[in-house]
Amino acid sequence: MNATPDVLAVRLRGDLVGEVRRLRNGRLRLQFSDDALHRWGEGSRPLSLSLPLTPRRLDGPEVHRFLDNLLPEGPVRAALEREHDVAPSDTFGLLARVGAECAGAVQLTPEGTTLDHGYLRPLDDAEFVRLVSELPTLDPPDDLTVTASLGGVQAKVLLDRTESGWAWPADGALSTHIVKPDPLGGTGINGLVRLEHWTLRLAQASGVPAARSELIAVDGRDVIVVERYDRTGGRRTHQEDLAQALGLAAQDKYEPSGRSPGRLASVARTASAEAVDPATLRHDLLRLVTFNTIVGNGDAHAKNYSLLVDTEASYSVAPLYDAAPVYLVSSAYRHSGLAVAGRNRLDLVTGALLVEEAVTWGMGRATAVETIASIADAVLHGLDAVPADVPHAQVPERVAERATAVARSATAARAAS
């Protein structure tokens, strides 16, 4: 097994902001740098909502969970561990190998190493086809290794799209796109990536910010190509998913029912306090939750919502991603991911419950009703603008039915108040 360093440098947008040390008992300890404290001030949250700046050393579970959520889950992670000869569940050891290119603008590299920009290794058409068609097995070209990480359970490859074609990001170079083929099995959903592409297009047509995507075919297999919203103009934009923001372990990404306040309320309250415009953050979050409810996104858990963090440590809601109407295809996907007013089943979440949820965030009831109703109306218009190119003919019609029902229920909640 390759030697693992004791300390990882933590950089944000290329600037050193701290270090993570693995202690003898296996715990991970985060120490923010004096420069970070001077720049943003104690109590600010430039790295994570769950990790406010402090001169103290942090070694609680939220440190490990933030770092662990930078890595993929399940078989994808296991394959990465095998490739780098890292023990299972060794978060620190794996980040020492692949932490130079993670989600957001955070980079983790062994202390004392020089951080460069890596390089792009061009791929010819045959290499691109081989890379994608062999997924979930990821076999890099030549003698290269995987040096990038992205959370999630679906098999994918992170690539850079240049003017001349596709390239493999080596040694921590930026990746600009996520290339994800239709799963070979296990989801129970036929045409999953085609559904995802349609959903992202519907969101955009409905005025809901969403990651840009395109659908291609590789060796007879549907593949969705998603442009990374956290990579703009050759630079990293910082973001974190809600599991990181809440200090949750990846395996706890689905919220149980009945808790109050729920996770959405916790995020809305904490993040809005760190936002330039708190009302806008709450409004944008409610729009996403409403859209996911209407389309029947049964995978809208804490790792499939994210927050953007700007250079001043101010928060906003990230665009929609990893969304598909899986509940409308299979009732097995009825979990809403995050609870709405204590309910976590999509067959039970109504417009009225969305209103009640938003009120717990500090949003006025009338504003909540107006926001929910406007998204429902926008989805109905968006359905007319987006071709119903999905393998399940019932999906657009059921989305329209749900949009109408959500708007009616929300409006009735205002009348009843």
Helices and strands as residue ranges (DSSP letters): E 7-12, E 15-22, E 28-32, H 34-40, H 61-68, H 74-83, H 91-98, E 106-110, E 119-122, H 125-133, E 157-162, E 165-170, E 177-181, H 192-205, E 213-218, E 221-227, E 231-232, E 235-236, E 238-241, H 242-246, G 250-252, H 263-273, H 278-295, G 302-304, E 306-309, E 315-317, G 326-328, G 331-333, E 335-340, E 343-345, H 351-360, H 365-385, H 394-416
